[in-house]
Amino acid sequence: MVIFLYFKGDKSCTPYRCININIKSATAYKLNLRLGVIHPLNHNHPLHLNAEIKRIYDLKLTHVLARETQRLMCKQISTWGIESYKDEVAAATFEAIASGKVDFVVEMMKFNPRRLTTVKDGIGRNILLAAIAFRQEEIAKFIYESNASKSLIGQYDNYLNSLLHVAGQMAPSVQLHGMSSPALQMQKEVQWYKEVENISVYSKETINVYGLTPHKVFTSEHKQSLFAADKWMKFTAGCYTVVGTLIITIMFAAAFTIPGGNNQETGLPLFINRKAFKIYMIFDAVSLCSASTSVVTFLGILTSSYNIEDFDKYAPTKLIVGLSSLFISVAAMMTAFCLALLLMLQRRWWILIPCMLLAGMPVTLFVLLQFPLLVEIFNLTYCRSPIFLRKRSVT
């Protein structure tokens, strides 16, 4: 089987516009994978496995063939002249970077590392500048860790924008679409800027043709994002403050409205010697203190004015503390409610069990609706590993 690959719809098959790949010579085509009694490359052999397994096999084989075809294509491209590189290859490479096609860029770097350092897009950006502009972390990381990055880091585009200037520009909307809130979008942008700042070889005061430093570019480009993030933080904090205040009111009253009442002579609770009562009081105190911590934290968010740097860790940490405290207070409140029922109903399980199941619903809903936000903020703030590590050779 022979595959012909054409660029820009040109099927003239000139030496620079057509690639002839003989798949029979490819490693992928020689694969003789076996699934049970299937020999898919032998078309005369009967198929005995179900259609789903065959579909998975076909998908895997298609992927392997595509990777091998891509490898051979990149190898063939390495024999092209420099003029063809500046046209077809440059356009294809920058399109792959913009759309996040990591495999294509990796294969091109393996076979053509020196030539790829010379290609530019329409505004003079090299492949590293383009990867940073489009927020393609894996591609930027691979290019930086390769030996080719030595000649790329110090380059500018046509507007004298350095790596840090480009990192300060607003990210494409598609890269921020998956973030659940404006605050997290702002946090990701700040983190990306700081990552690039660590590898930049030029001063932070370097100016472009508009007389702007990288920090001024970042500030001006993210002015609306900062406003939206600050507004979202305060709106969210206001909503959670109301919930926390209600819990404080309920649990404070519950501490003195004791199940079973008090002994008229001593004033002590009637159930003071019961283990369940002691646990009830502990959970009541935990809920009250956690809700108070949550309210104080969210009030701090409401009364604060944030700048760009605060969205790296300071503001997200406040949100993590507030949400965690609120979750603990809700869980402790419902546990205290179940213990109060246990004390009053005295093992009447036909009433207790349905009530306890219903009491678990608020906690479950809170986990399903709010816990993913807490996990996302925590991962983005404290579990994010550095993007740009030590360099490696591309072979």
Sine and cosine of phi, psi and omega as CSV:
sin_phi,cos_phi,sin_psi,cos_psi,sin_omega,cos_omega
0.00,0.00,0.71,-0.70,-0.01,-1.00
-0.87,-0.49,0.71,-0.71,0.01,-1.00
-0.91,-0.40,0.74,-0.67,0.10,-1.00
-0.94,-0.34,0.80,-0.60,0.01,-1.00
-0.93,-0.36,0.79,-0.61,-0.05,-1.00
-0.90,-0.44,0.47,-0.88,0.06,-1.00
-0.95,-0.32,0.70,-0.72,0.10,-1.00
0.84,0.55,0.55,0.84,0.07,-1.00
0.95,0.31,0.14,0.99,-0.02,-1.00
-1.00,0.08,0.90,-0.44,0.00,-1.00
-0.94,-0.33,0.44,0.90,0.00,-1.00
-0.96,0.28,-0.27,0.96,0.06,-1.00
0.87,0.49,0.65,0.76,0.12,-0.99
-0.95,0.32,0.28,-0.96,-0.08,-1.00
-0.85,0.53,-0.44,0.90,-0.08,-1.00
-0.98,-0.19,-0.18,0.98,-0.11,-0.99
-0.91,-0.41,-0.02,1.00,-0.03,-1.00
-0.73,-0.69,0.72,-0.69,0.04,-1.00
-0.90,-0.44,0.81,-0.58,0.01,-1.00
-0.97,-0.24,0.92,-0.40,-0.02,-1.00
-0.88,-0.47,0.85,-0.53,0.07,-1.00
-1.00,0.01,0.97,-0.24,-0.08,-1.00
-0.90,0.44,-0.45,0.89,-0.02,-1.00
-0.89,0.46,-0.40,0.92,0.03,-1.00
-1.00,0.05,-0.10,1.00,-0.06,-1.00
-0.99,0.16,0.58,-0.82,0.03,-1.00
-0.88,0.48,-0.62,0.78,-0.07,-1.00
-0.89,0.47,-0.59,0.80,-0.07,-1.00
-0.95,0.31,-0.37,0.93,-0.03,-1.00
-1.00,0.04,-0.01,1.00,0.01,-1.00
-0.88,0.48,0.73,-0.68,0.06,-1.00
-0.87,-0.49,0.92,0.39,-0.03,-1.00
-0.95,0.31,0.55,-0.83,-0.02,-1.00
-0.81,-0.59,0.76,-0.65,0.10,-0.99
-0.84,-0.55,0.98,-0.19,-0.04,-1.00
0.90,0.44,-0.89,-0.46,-0.01,-1.00
-0.97,-0.24,0.18,0.98,-0.02,-1.00
-0.99,0.13,0.69,-0.72,0.22,-0.98
-0.81,-0.59,0.99,0.15,-0.17,-0.99
-0.86,0.50,-0.45,0.89,-0.02,-1.00
-0.98,0.20,-0.17,0.98,0.08,-1.00
-0.98,-0.21,0.99,-0.14,-0.14,-0.99
-0.94,0.34,-0.25,0.97,0.01,-1.00
-1.00,0.04,-0.12,0.99,-0.06,-1.00
-0.99,0.11,0.71,-0.71,0.00,-1.00
-0.93,0.37,0.55,-0.83,0.02,-1.00
-0.99,-0.13,0.81,-0.59,-0.04,-1.00
-0.91,-0.42,-0.18,0.98,-0.01,-1.00
-1.00,0.01,0.32,-0.95,-0.07,-1.00
-0.94,0.35,0.25,-0.97,-0.11,-0.99
-0.91,0.41,-0.52,0.85,-0.04,-1.00
-0.92,0.39,-0.67,0.74,0.03,-1.00
-0.91,0.41,-0.65,0.76,0.03,-1.00
-0.90,0.44,-0.61,0.79,0.01,-1.00
-0.90,0.43,-0.66,0.75,0.03,-1.00
-0.90,0.43,-0.66,0.75,0.02,-1.00
-0.89,0.46,-0.71,0.70,-0.01,-1.00
-0.88,0.47,-0.63,0.77,0.04,-1.00
-0.90,0.45,-0.69,0.73,0.01,-1.00
-0.90,0.43,-0.69,0.72,0.00,-1.00
-0.90,0.43,-0.65,0.76,0.05,-1.00
-0.87,0.49,-0.66,0.75,0.01,-1.00
-0.90,0.44,-0.70,0.71,0.00,-1.00
-0.90,0.44,-0.69,0.72,0.03,-1.00
-0.89,0.46,-0.65,0.76,0.01,-1.00
-0.90,0.44,-0.67,0.74,0.02,-1.00
-0.90,0.43,-0.66,0.75,-0.01,-1.00
-0.93,0.36,-0.64,0.76,0.06,-1.00
-0.88,0.48,-0.68,0.74,0.03,-1.00
-0.89,0.46,-0.66,0.75,0.01,-1.00
-0.89,0.45,-0.71,0.70,0.01,-1.00
-0.91,0.41,-0.60,0.80,0.03,-1.00
-0.89,0.46,-0.72,0.69,0.00,-1.00
-0.90,0.43,-0.59,0.81,0.04,-1.00
-0.91,0.41,-0.65,0.76,0.02,-1.00
-0.92,0.40,-0.62,0.78,-0.01,-1.00
-0.88,0.47,-0.50,0.87,-0.03,-1.00
-0.89,0.46,-0.26,0.97,0.02,-1.00
-1.00,-0.04,-0.05,1.00,-0.05,-1.00
-0.96,0.28,0.32,-0.95,0.08,-1.00
-0.97,0.25,0.28,-0.96,-0.08,-1.00
-0.91,0.41,-0.53,0.85,-0.01,-1.00
-0.92,0.40,-0.64,0.77,0.04,-1.00
-0.91,0.41,-0.55,0.83,0.04,-1.00
-0.88,0.47,-0.65,0.76,-0.07,-1.00
-0.94,0.33,-0.34,0.94,-0.05,-1.00
-0.97,-0.24,-1.00,0.08,-0.11,-0.99
-0.88,0.47,-0.75,0.66,-0.08,-1.00
-0.92,0.39,-0.66,0.75,0.01,-1.00
-0.88,0.48,-0.71,0.70,0.00,-1.00
-0.89,0.46,-0.69,0.72,0.00,-1.00
-0.91,0.41,-0.63,0.78,-0.02,-1.00
-0.91,0.41,-0.72,0.69,-0.02,-1.00
-0.94,0.33,-0.50,0.87,0.10,-1.00
-0.93,0.37,-0.62,0.78,0.04,-1.00
-0.91,0.41,-0.63,0.78,0.03,-1.00
-0.90,0.43,-0.71,0.71,-0.03,-1.00
-0.88,0.47,-0.58,0.81,-0.04,-1.00
-1.00,-0.09,0.03,1.00,0.09,-1.00
0.97,0.22,0.51,0.86,0.02,-1.00
-0.99,0.13,1.00,0.09,-0.11,-0.99
-0.90,0.43,-0.69,0.72,-0.06,-1.00
-0.85,0.53,-0.68,0.73,-0.03,-1.00
-0.90,0.44,-0.72,0.69,-0.02,-1.00
-0.90,0.43,-0.63,0.77,0.01,-1.00
-0.89,0.46,-0.72,0.70,0.01,-1.00
-0.91,0.42,-0.65,0.76,0.03,-1.00
-0.90,0.45,-0.63,0.78,0.01,-1.00
-0.93,0.37,-0.52,0.86,0.00,-1.00
-0.93,0.37,-0.66,0.75,-0.09,-1.00
-1.00,-0.09,-0.39,0.92,-0.12,-0.99
-0.69,-0.72,0.76,0.65,-0.10,-1.00
-0.89,0.45,-0.66,0.75,-0.06,-1.00
-0.95,0.31,-0.66,0.75,-0.03,-1.00
-0.93,0.36,-0.57,0.82,0.00,-1.00
-0.91,0.40,-0.39,0.92,0.03,-1.00
-0.96,0.30,-0.22,0.97,-0.04,-1.00
-0.99,-0.15,-0.26,0.97,-0.07,-1.00
-0.98,0.20,0.54,-0.84,0.00,-1.00
-0.72,-0.69,0.44,-0.90,0.09,-1.00
-1.00,0.01,-0.23,-0.97,-0.10,-0.99
-0.90,0.43,-0.40,0.92,0.00,-1.00
-0.91,-0.41,0.36,0.93,0.14,-0.99
0.99,0.12,0.30,0.96,0.01,-1.00
-1.00,0.07,0.68,-0.73,0.12,-0.99
-0.99,0.15,-0.03,-1.00,-0.11,-0.99
-0.92,0.39,-0.53,0.85,0.02,-1.00
-0.95,0.31,-0.69,0.73,0.06,-1.00
-0.87,0.50,-0.66,0.75,0.00,-1.00
-0.91,0.41,-0.68,0.74,0.01,-1.00
-0.89,0.47,-0.62,0.78,0.03,-1.00
-0.95,0.32,-0.64,0.77,0.01,-1.00
-0.90,0.44,-0.62,0.78,-0.02,-1.00
-1.00,0.00,0.08,1.00,0.06,-1.00
0.85,0.52,0.63,0.78,0.04,-1.00
-1.00,-0.04,1.00,-0.03,-0.15,-0.99
-0.88,0.47,-0.74,0.68,-0.06,-1.00
-0.90,0.44,-0.65,0.76,0.00,-1.00
-0.93,0.36,-0.72,0.69,0.01,-1.00
-0.88,0.48,-0.64,0.77,0.02,-1.00
-0.90,0.44,-0.70,0.71,-0.02,-1.00
-0.90,0.43,-0.69,0.73,0.00,-1.00
-0.90,0.43,-0.68,0.73,-0.03,-1.00
-0.91,0.42,-0.62,0.79,-0.04,-1.00
-0.98,0.21,-0.13,0.99,0.04,-1.00
-1.00,0.05,0.31,-0.95,0.04,-1.00
-0.92,0.40,-0.38,0.93,-0.02,-1.00
-0.91,0.40,-0.32,0.95,-0.07,-1.00
-0.92,0.38,-0.35,0.94,-0.03,-1.00
-0.85,0.53,-0.59,0.80,-0.01,-1.00
-1.00,-0.06,-0.02,1.00,-0.06,-1.00
-0.97,-0.24,-0.54,0.84,-0.13,-0.99
-0.88,0.48,-0.62,0.79,-0.09,-1.00
-1.00,0.02,0.11,0.99,-0.06,-1.00
-1.00,0.05,0.36,-0.93,0.05,-1.00
-0.89,-0.46,0.25,-0.97,0.17,-0.98
-1.00,-0.03,-0.17,-0.99,-0.06,-1.00
-0.91,0.41,-0.29,0.96,-0.01,-1.00
-0.97,-0.26,0.31,0.95,0.00,-1.00
0.87,0.49,0.50,0.87,0.08,-1.00
-0.99,0.12,0.81,-0.58,0.06,-1.00
-1.00,0.08,-0.06,-1.00,0.06,-1.00
-0.83,0.56,-0.66,0.75,-0.07,-1.00
-0.95,0.31,-0.58,0.81,0.10,-0.99
-0.87,0.50,-0.71,0.70,-0.03,-1.00
-0.91,0.41,-0.63,0.77,0.04,-1.00
-0.91,0.41,-0.45,0.89,0.01,-1.00
-0.98,0.18,-0.22,0.97,0.04,-1.00
-0.96,0.27,0.39,-0.92,-0.03,-1.00
-0.91,0.42,0.68,-0.74,0.02,-1.00
-0.94,0.35,0.48,-0.88,0.12,-0.99
-0.84,0.54,0.60,-0.80,-0.08,-1.00
-0.85,0.52,-0.52,0.85,-0.02,-1.00
-0.90,0.43,-0.48,0.88,0.00,-1.00
-0.97,0.24,-0.39,0.92,-0.01,-1.00
-0.98,-0.18,-0.06,1.00,-0.11,-0.99
-0.90,0.43,-0.53,0.85,-0.06,-1.00
-0.98,0.18,-0.15,0.99,-0.01,-1.00
-0.98,0.20,0.64,-0.77,-0.15,-0.99
-0.99,0.15,-0.20,0.98,-0.03,-1.00
-0.43,-0.90,0.38,-0.92,0.06,-1.00
-0.87,0.49,-0.54,0.84,0.01,-1.00
-0.90,0.43,-0.65,0.76,0.02,-1.00
-0.94,0.33,-0.57,0.82,0.09,-1.00
-0.88,0.47,-0.70,0.72,0.02,-1.00
-0.91,0.42,-0.65,0.76,0.02,-1.00
-0.88,0.47,-0.68,0.73,0.00,-1.00
-0.90,0.43,-0.62,0.78,0.03,-1.00
-0.91,0.41,-0.68,0.74,0.03,-1.00
-0.90,0.44,-0.68,0.73,0.01,-1.00
-0.89,0.45,-0.66,0.75,0.02,-1.00
-0.89,0.45,-0.68,0.73,0.01,-1.00
-0.87,0.49,-0.68,0.73,-0.01,-1.00
-0.94,0.35,-0.55,0.83,0.07,-1.00
-0.88,0.47,-0.73,0.69,-0.01,-1.00
-0.93,0.36,-0.55,0.83,0.03,-1.00
-0.86,0.51,-0.54,0.84,-0.02,-1.00
-0.94,0.34,-0.39,0.92,-0.03,-1.00
-0.95,-0.32,-0.07,1.00,-0.03,-1.00
-0.94,0.35,0.70,-0.71,-0.03,-1.00
-1.00,-0.09,-0.10,0.99,-0.04,-1.00
-0.96,-0.27,0.31,-0.95,0.00,-1.00
-0.91,0.42,0.48,-0.88,0.06,-1.00
-0.92,0.39,-0.25,0.97,-0.02,-1.00
-1.00,-0.06,0.08,1.00,0.05,-1.00
-0.88,0.48,0.70,-0.72,-0.05,-1.00
-0.93,-0.36,0.46,-0.89,0.07,-1.00
-1.00,-0.08,-0.20,-0.98,-0.06,-1.00
-0.92,0.40,-0.32,0.95,0.03,-1.00
-1.00,-0.04,0.08,1.00,0.02,-1.00
0.97,0.26,0.40,0.92,-0.06,-1.00
-0.96,-0.29,0.70,-0.72,0.14,-0.99
-0.99,0.17,0.27,-0.96,0.03,-1.00
-0.83,0.55,-0.64,0.77,-0.02,-1.00
-0.91,0.41,-0.61,0.79,0.04,-1.00
-0.92,0.38,-0.59,0.80,0.07,-1.00
-0.88,0.47,-0.72,0.69,-0.01,-1.00
-0.88,0.47,-0.70,0.71,-0.04,-1.00
-0.90,0.44,-0.71,0.70,-0.04,-1.00
-0.94,0.34,-0.61,0.79,-0.02,-1.00
-0.95,0.32,-0.47,0.88,-0.11,-0.99
-0.94,-0.33,0.33,0.94,-0.02,-1.00
-0.88,0.47,-0.73,0.68,0.01,-1.00
-0.93,0.37,-0.60,0.80,0.02,-1.00
-0.91,0.42,-0.63,0.77,0.03,-1.00
-0.90,0.44,-0.67,0.74,0.03,-1.00
-0.89,0.45,-0.70,0.72,0.00,-1.00
-0.91,0.42,-0.64,0.77,0.00,-1.00
-0.92,0.40,-0.68,0.73,0.02,-1.00
-0.90,0.44,-0.66,0.75,0.02,-1.00
-0.90,0.44,-0.68,0.73,0.00,-1.00
-0.90,0.43,-0.68,0.74,0.01,-1.00
-0.86,0.51,-0.70,0.71,-0.07,-1.00
-0.96,0.28,-0.59,0.81,0.06,-1.00
-0.91,0.42,-0.71,0.71,0.01,-1.00
-0.89,0.45,-0.69,0.72,0.02,-1.00
-0.89,0.46,-0.61,0.79,0.03,-1.00
-0.89,0.45,-0.67,0.74,0.02,-1.00
-0.90,0.44,-0.72,0.70,-0.02,-1.00
-0.93,0.36,-0.50,0.86,0.04,-1.00
-0.89,0.46,-0.64,0.77,0.03,-1.00
-0.88,0.48,-0.71,0.70,0.00,-1.00
-0.89,0.46,-0.72,0.69,-0.01,-1.00
-0.89,0.46,-0.63,0.78,0.02,-1.00
-0.90,0.44,-0.65,0.76,0.04,-1.00
-0.89,0.46,-0.66,0.75,0.01,-1.00
-0.91,0.42,-0.66,0.76,0.04,-1.00
-0.86,0.51,-0.71,0.70,-0.01,-1.00
-0.87,0.49,-0.71,0.71,-0.03,-1.00
-0.92,0.40,-0.73,0.68,-0.11,-0.99
-0.96,0.27,-0.48,0.88,0.07,-1.00
-0.92,0.40,-0.68,0.74,0.04,-1.00
-0.92,0.39,-0.60,0.80,-0.02,-1.00
-0.92,0.40,-0.44,0.90,0.00,-1.00
-0.93,0.38,-0.43,0.90,-0.04,-1.00
-0.93,-0.36,-0.26,0.97,0.12,-0.99
-0.99,-0.11,0.99,0.13,-0.22,-0.97
-0.99,0.13,0.69,-0.73,0.07,-1.00
-0.85,0.52,0.75,-0.66,0.02,-1.00
1.00,0.02,-0.25,0.97,0.02,-1.00
0.99,0.15,-0.12,-0.99,-0.06,-1.00
-0.92,-0.39,0.38,-0.92,0.14,-0.99
-0.95,0.32,0.81,-0.59,-0.09,-1.00
-0.91,0.41,-0.42,0.91,-0.04,-1.00
-1.00,0.05,-0.73,0.69,-0.07,-1.00
-0.99,-0.10,-0.38,0.92,-0.06,-1.00
0.99,0.16,-0.03,1.00,0.01,-1.00
-0.99,0.14,0.44,-0.90,0.04,-1.00
-0.88,0.48,0.59,-0.81,0.00,-1.00
-0.91,0.41,-0.51,0.86,-0.05,-1.00
-0.99,-0.13,0.39,0.92,-0.13,-0.99
-0.89,0.46,-0.44,0.90,-0.01,-1.00
-1.00,-0.02,-0.07,1.00,0.02,-1.00
-0.99,0.17,0.70,-0.71,0.01,-1.00
-0.88,0.47,-0.63,0.78,-0.01,-1.00
-0.88,0.47,-0.57,0.82,0.01,-1.00
-0.93,0.38,-0.66,0.76,0.02,-1.00
-0.89,0.45,-0.66,0.75,0.04,-1.00
-0.91,0.40,-0.62,0.79,0.04,-1.00
-0.85,0.53,-0.72,0.69,-0.01,-1.00
-0.91,0.41,-0.59,0.80,0.03,-1.00
-0.89,0.45,-0.74,0.68,-0.01,-1.00
-0.92,0.38,-0.54,0.84,0.08,-1.00
-0.88,0.47,-0.71,0.70,0.01,-1.00
-0.91,0.41,-0.66,0.75,0.03,-1.00
-0.88,0.48,-0.71,0.70,0.00,-1.00
-0.89,0.45,-0.70,0.71,-0.01,-1.00
-0.89,0.45,-0.73,0.68,-0.02,-1.00
-0.93,0.38,-0.65,0.76,0.01,-1.00
-0.91,0.42,-0.68,0.73,0.03,-1.00
-0.90,0.44,-0.62,0.78,0.03,-1.00
-0.90,0.43,-0.68,0.73,0.06,-1.00
-0.87,0.49,-0.68,0.73,0.00,-1.00
-0.88,0.47,-0.72,0.69,-0.02,-1.00
-0.90,0.44,-0.70,0.72,0.02,-1.00
-0.88,0.48,-0.66,0.75,0.01,-1.00
-0.90,0.43,-0.72,0.69,0.00,-1.00
-0.93,0.37,-0.53,0.85,0.10,-0.99
-0.91,0.42,-0.59,0.81,0.08,-1.00
-0.89,0.46,-0.61,0.79,0.06,-1.00
-0.92,0.40,-0.66,0.75,-0.04,-1.00
-0.91,0.42,-0.54,0.84,-0.08,-1.00
-0.99,-0.11,0.01,1.00,-0.03,-1.00
-1.00,-0.10,0.45,-0.89,0.13,-0.99
-0.91,-0.42,0.83,-0.56,-0.15,-0.99
-0.97,-0.24,0.61,-0.79,0.19,-0.98
-0.96,-0.27,-0.03,-1.00,-0.13,-0.99
-0.88,0.47,-0.69,0.72,-0.07,-1.00
-0.90,0.43,-0.43,0.90,-0.03,-1.00
-0.91,0.42,-0.38,0.92,-0.05,-1.00
-0.99,0.12,0.05,1.00,0.10,-1.00
-0.96,0.27,-0.84,0.54,0.00,-1.00
-0.68,-0.73,-0.55,0.84,-0.14,-0.99
-0.88,0.48,-0.83,0.56,-0.02,-1.00
-0.92,0.40,-0.71,0.70,0.05,-1.00
-0.87,0.49,-0.58,0.82,0.02,-1.00
-0.90,0.44,-0.64,0.77,0.07,-1.00
-0.86,0.51,-0.69,0.72,-0.01,-1.00
-0.91,0.40,-0.62,0.79,0.04,-1.00
-0.89,0.46,-0.72,0.69,0.00,-1.00
-0.89,0.46,-0.71,0.71,-0.02,-1.00
-0.90,0.44,-0.72,0.70,-0.01,-1.00
-0.92,0.39,-0.66,0.75,0.01,-1.00
-0.89,0.46,-0.70,0.71,0.01,-1.00
-0.90,0.44,-0.65,0.76,0.00,-1.00
-0.91,0.41,-0.64,0.76,0.04,-1.00
-0.89,0.46,-0.70,0.72,0.02,-1.00
-0.88,0.47,-0.65,0.76,-0.03,-1.00
-0.91,0.41,-0.64,0.77,0.03,-1.00
-0.91,0.41,-0.72,0.69,0.00,-1.00
-0.89,0.45,-0.68,0.73,0.01,-1.00
-0.92,0.39,-0.60,0.80,0.02,-1.00
-0.89,0.46,-0.72,0.70,-0.02,-1.00
-0.94,0.35,-0.53,0.85,0.08,-1.00
-0.92,0.40,-0.67,0.74,0.05,-1.00
-0.89,0.46,-0.61,0.79,0.04,-1.00
-0.88,0.47,-0.69,0.72,0.01,-1.00
-0.90,0.43,-0.63,0.78,0.02,-1.00
-0.93,0.38,-0.59,0.81,0.05,-1.00
-0.90,0.44,-0.65,0.76,0.06,-1.00
-0.89,0.46,-0.65,0.76,-0.01,-1.00
-0.89,0.46,-0.62,0.78,0.01,-1.00
-0.93,0.37,-0.62,0.78,-0.12,-0.99
-1.00,0.10,-0.57,0.82,-0.10,-0.99
-1.00,-0.05,-0.14,0.99,0.17,-0.99
0.78,0.62,0.89,0.46,0.11,-0.99
0.90,0.43,0.42,0.91,0.13,-0.99
-0.99,0.12,0.99,0.13,-0.20,-0.98
-0.91,0.41,-0.46,0.89,-0.02,-1.00
-0.91,0.41,-0.37,0.93,0.11,-0.99
-0.99,-0.12,-0.64,0.77,-0.09,-1.00
-0.89,0.45,-0.73,0.68,-0.10,-1.00
-0.88,0.47,-0.75,0.66,0.06,-1.00
-0.87,0.49,-0.63,0.78,0.00,-1.00
-0.91,0.41,-0.65,0.76,0.01,-1.00
-0.92,0.38,-0.61,0.79,0.05,-1.00
-0.90,0.44,-0.66,0.75,0.05,-1.00
-0.91,0.41,-0.57,0.82,0.01,-1.00
-0.92,0.40,-0.42,0.91,0.03,-1.00
-0.98,0.22,-0.25,0.97,-0.04,-1.00
-0.90,0.44,-0.72,0.69,0.02,-1.00
-0.86,0.51,-0.65,0.76,0.01,-1.00
-0.91,0.42,-0.68,0.74,0.01,-1.00
-0.89,0.46,-0.70,0.71,0.02,-1.00
-0.90,0.44,-0.64,0.77,0.03,-1.00
-0.88,0.47,-0.68,0.73,0.01,-1.00
-0.90,0.44,-0.71,0.71,-0.05,-1.00
-0.92,0.38,-0.60,0.80,-0.12,-0.99
-1.00,-0.04,-0.58,0.82,-0.13,-0.99
-0.93,-0.37,-0.46,0.89,-0.06,-1.00
-0.89,0.45,-0.62,0.79,0.06,-1.00
-0.84,0.54,-0.60,0.80,0.06,-1.00
-0.90,0.44,-0.69,0.73,0.02,-1.00
-0.88,0.47,-0.69,0.72,0.00,-1.00
-0.90,0.43,-0.67,0.75,0.00,-1.00
-0.89,0.45,-0.69,0.72,0.02,-1.00
-0.90,0.43,-0.69,0.72,-0.02,-1.00
-0.90,0.45,-0.71,0.71,-0.01,-1.00
-0.89,0.45,-0.67,0.74,-0.03,-1.00
-0.94,0.34,-0.46,0.89,-0.07,-1.00
-1.00,0.01,-0.68,0.73,-0.17,-0.99
-0.86,-0.51,-0.20,0.98,-0.05,-1.00
-0.93,-0.38,0.22,0.98,-0.03,-1.00
-1.00,0.03,0.84,-0.55,0.02,-1.00
-1.00,0.06,0.45,-0.89,0.02,-1.00
-0.86,0.51,0.59,-0.81,-0.02,-1.00
-0.99,0.13,-0.75,0.66,-0.11,-0.99
-0.99,-0.13,0.95,-0.31,-0.01,-1.00
-0.95,-0.31,-0.40,-0.92,-0.02,-1.00
-0.92,0.40,0.40,-0.91,-0.06,-1.00
-0.99,0.13,0.36,-0.93,0.04,-1.00
-0.64,-0.77,0.27,-0.96,0.05,-1.00
-1.00,0.04,0.58,-0.81,0.07,-1.00
-0.99,-0.16,0.90,-0.44,-0.03,-1.00
-0.83,-0.55,0.00,0.00,0.00,0.00
